[in-house]
Amino acid sequence: MTEHPGIAAARANAQLAKARMLGTVDAIKSRLNPSTVAEDVADRVKERASAAMEQGVAVVQQQPRAVAAGAAGLLALLVTPKLIGALCRRRKQKKARAKVPATVASPQLSPPPSDRP
């Protein structure tokens, strides 16, 4: 028995569609593989970091004074709270020492009793 030519063509088209679909499924599997996803993300991060670094270098070359002023301001924001805290603690300690009576702060030792009458 021979097949009708239309049925044979439909069967061939179905096999081609199946092959394309399996190829697409394999491609999706490889793209969604965790190691592949991690590599893609790492590559993107590296590209963006290098672009940001290049842009930063360009800004420093174009406006070094502005960058220096910004860095000094940032340093001041980081250091100033610690300095203010240290000064406040020192001030509180001085006030606390000033409030303590002298006899409590440094007690006077009485001379040892003598055995001589």
C-alpha distance (Angstrom), angle and dihedral (degrees) to the residues before:
residue distance angle dihedral
M1 . . .
T2 3.73 . .
E3 3.75 125.4 .
H4 3.71 123.6 -119.5
P5 3.84 110.1 -102.9
G6 3.82 91.5 -121.9
I7 3.79 91.9 55.4
A8 3.81 91.9 48.7
A9 3.82 90.5 50.9
A10 3.81 91.3 48.3
R11 3.80 90.4 49.9
A12 3.82 90.6 50.5
N13 3.82 90.8 48.9
A14 3.80 90.5 49.9
Q15 3.80 91.3 51.4
L16 3.83 91.0 49.6
A17 3.81 91.0 48.8
K18 3.79 90.4 48.9
A19 3.82 91.3 50.3
R20 3.83 91.3 49.5
M21 3.81 91.2 48.1
L22 3.82 92.7 49.5
G23 3.80 89.4 49.1
T24 3.80 89.9 51.6
V25 3.81 91.4 48.5
D26 3.81 90.8 51.0
A27 3.81 90.5 49.2
I28 3.81 91.3 50.5
K29 3.82 91.2 48.2
S30 3.78 91.6 52.7
R31 3.81 91.9 47.0
L32 3.80 92.6 50.0
N33 3.79 94.4 46.7
P34 3.85 105.4 122.4
S35 3.79 93.9 -129.4
T36 3.80 91.0 50.9
V37 3.79 91.6 48.1
A38 3.82 90.3 49.1
E39 3.80 91.4 50.2
D40 3.80 91.1 49.4
V41 3.79 92.0 50.1
A42 3.81 91.8 46.8
D43 3.80 90.7 50.8
R44 3.80 91.9 49.9
V45 3.79 91.8 48.4
K46 3.81 91.2 49.8
E47 3.80 91.3 49.5
R48 3.79 93.0 49.3
A49 3.80 93.1 44.7
S50 3.78 92.5 50.9
A51 3.81 90.6 47.0
A52 3.81 90.6 50.3
M53 3.79 91.0 47.9
E54 3.80 91.9 50.2
Q55 3.78 90.1 48.8
G56 3.81 90.8 48.9
V57 3.79 91.7 50.5
A58 3.80 89.7 50.2
V59 3.81 91.2 51.7
V60 3.81 91.7 48.8
Q61 3.79 90.5 50.3
Q62 3.80 92.6 48.5
Q63 3.81 99.2 42.0
P64 3.81 111.5 17.8
R65 3.82 94.4 159.1
A66 3.78 93.6 53.6
V67 3.80 90.8 49.1
A68 3.81 91.6 48.5
A69 3.80 90.6 50.2
G70 3.78 90.7 49.1
A71 3.79 91.7 49.3
A72 3.80 90.8 49.5
G73 3.80 90.5 50.0
L74 3.77 91.7 49.8
L75 3.79 91.0 48.8
A76 3.80 89.6 50.1
L77 3.80 90.8 51.4
L78 3.79 90.4 52.2
V79 3.81 98.2 43.3
T80 3.81 103.1 35.1
P81 3.83 98.1 71.1
K82 3.80 90.6 53.3
L83 3.81 91.8 49.5
I84 3.79 92.8 47.1
G85 3.81 90.3 48.4
A86 3.80 91.6 50.6
L87 3.81 91.5 49.2
C88 3.80 92.0 49.0
R89 3.80 92.0 49.4
R90 3.79 91.3 49.0
R91 3.81 90.8 49.3
K92 3.82 91.8 50.1
Q93 3.79 90.8 49.5
K94 3.82 91.2 51.8
K95 3.79 91.1 49.5
A96 3.79 91.0 48.3
R97 3.81 91.3 51.3
A98 3.80 91.3 47.9
K99 3.83 92.3 54.2
V100 3.82 94.7 52.9
P101 3.83 111.8 93.3
A102 3.78 115.7 -114.6
T103 3.81 93.1 -118.8
V104 3.78 91.3 56.8
A105 3.78 94.5 40.9
S106 3.82 94.1 53.3
P107 3.80 112.7 9.1
Q108 3.79 117.5 -151.7
L109 3.75 113.6 -119.1
S110 3.75 114.1 -135.9
P111 3.79 116.6 -132.4
P112 3.79 115.2 -98.6
P113 3.80 114.4 -95.4
S114 3.75 112.3 -98.0
D115 3.78 123.6 -132.9
R116 3.76 92.9 -145.4
P117 3.76 117.8 100.5
